[in-house]
């Protein structure tokens, strides 16, 4: 997964000293949360990202969208030498605030590829929202995800090439009667090779030369 890949930015939330971008990574079933600390005139001092699975994001965003209290923590990371731990925390406070916290630091691989923090995080980004701001973010991202999934469902898939398919008329592969070749040409598929031999495990009605 290439963190440098340019992705569509669905939503941006900026405070006086921090920011959070929600970026589209739906082609791999995720949302990319990219956060940082900054000081006006000096640029960003810390930045990190977290890849949130869409299945989890739907539930979290649905709760946030109508103001339900959220208390969510997930541990992810990148295996390597050494492994990297990434932690996401989303928590509703008692002061009409919702906090997004992203942590990055050394990790330890446990189980089958799971990674947990092995020390204090090196990067910690806390991004505050009012409950109203959190609802705006949630509804905007949910709307985008729904539109993306709808467009994907109604876009027809390209027809599969019909190369060396078993002909339904003469029951041979390659086709001996020409019907499958004609259908393929009309559909714009790759033409069937006329001199291709059927695979060894394919039984056809073609008589051998010695018959």
N, C-alpha and C positions, 0 to 999 in steps of 0.2 A: 504494500500500500504506500503510495507516494504522497507524502505530506505536502510536497511542493506543487502538486497538481492544482491548476486553477479551477475553482468550483464556484458555482453560482451562489451568491450571498443572499439568503432568504430574508434575514432580519439582523439588525444591528441595534445594540443598546449601549449607550455611552454615558458614563458618569464623570465626575470631576477628576477622577484618578484611575479609572478602569474602563474596560470595554469588553463586550461579548458579541461575537459574530456567530450566527447560526448559518452554516453552509450546507449546500446540497451534496449528498453522496449517496443518493437513492439507487444508483446503478449497482451499488454493493450492499444495499439494504441498511444504510446508516445515515445519520446526520453528524456533521463535523462541528463541534463547538470549539471555537478559537477565541481565547481570552488573553488579556494582557493588562499590565499596569503601566501607567505613563505619567509624565509630568509635563505640563504645558511648556512648550519651548525646548524641551529636552528629549522628546520622543519616548518610546517604550523602554522600560527598564527590565521587564520580565514578560515572557509570553509562553503559552503552552496550548495544547489542543487535546481534545478527547473525542473519541469516535463512539457515538451513542447508537445502539441498535434501534432500528425503526420500530420494532415490536414493543420495546420498552418506552420509546419516545411517545408513542401514541397514548399510552396510559398516563404518563407524567403530564403531557401537554393537555390531555382532556381534563385532568384534575385541576391543573392550573387555570384552564380557560374559564372555569366557573367559580374560581376562588376557593377550591377545596385545599385544606392544609396538606402539604407534601413533605415527606421525610424520606429521602431516597439516597442510597449510597451504592456505588458499584466500583469494582476493582478490575482494572484492565492493565495492559502493559505490552511491552515489546521484548521478546526473548532476545538474548544476545550475550555478549561477554563484556561488561556485566548486563544483566537484564534491567529494563526500565519499568518502573511502576507508574501507572496513571490512575488517579482516583477522581471520581466525580461525586460531589455531594450537592443535593438540592434540598433546601430546608425552609419551611415557612416559620417565621418568628412571631412573637406575640405583639410586635409593634407595627403590624401591617406591612411587614417586609418579607420578601422572599430572597434567599441568598443562593447564588450559584458559586460553588467553590471547586476549583480545579487544582489538583496537586500533581507534581511531577518529581520523581526522585528515584533513588536506587531501589531495585526490586529483587524478589526471590521467587523462582519458579517452584510451584507446588502442584501436586496432582498432575493432571494431563494438560500441561500448558498454562494453567492458571498462574497469575503473578500477583504477589502481595508485596506491600512495602517492607523493606528490610531495614530502613533507617528513616530519620526525619526527612520530609520532602525538601528538595532544593529550591523548588519554585511553588509558590502558593498564590493563587489569584482568587480574591473574593469580589464578586460582582453583586451589588445590592439592587433589588427591584422593589418598588411598591407593589402591592397586590394588583393594582390596576395595570401597571406596566407589565407585570408577569402575564396577566390575562391577554394583553395586546400581543405580546410575543407568541404565546401559545396558540391563539386563534390564527395569527398570520401563518405560522409554520404548519399547522394542521391543514389550513386551506390550501397551501402550496402542495403538500404531500398528497392530498386528495386529488387535486388537479393533475398532478404528475401521474398518479396511478390510473386515473380515468383515461388520460391520453394514451397511456401505454396499452390499456385494454382495448381501446377502439381502433388502434393502429393495426392494420392487417399485417400479419407476418408474411415475408416473401415466400413464394412457393418453393418447395424443396426440389432440387434437380431430380429428374427421372432417369438417371443414367443407369442402364443395366437393370431396370426393374423387371419383374416377371410380368410378361404380357398377359392380360386377362382374357385375350381372344385365343391365341395359339398356345398359351401356357409355356412359353419358352423364354429364356434369357440368354443372349439377346433376342429381341422379337424377330420372328421369321415371317410373319404375315404383313408387316408394315404398319399395322394399326397403331401400335404404341409409338412408333417413329412419327407418324402423322400427328398424333395427339401432342407429342413433345414439341414438334415444330410449331404447332398452333399456339401452344402455351409459352413459346419462347425459351424452352428448356434446352439443355445441352443435347445435341443429337446423339443417338445411340450408335456406337461403332458397328458397322455391318459385319466386320470380320472378327469380332471379339468372341472368344470361346466362353461357354458357360463355366462357372466354377465347378470343381470336381464333385462337390456334394449336391449339385443341382440336377435333378432328374427332369429331362425334357422329353417331348415327343419326337424330337429329331432323330431320324434313323441314321445309324453309322454308315460310313462309305461301303463297308463290306457286306451290308445287308442286302 
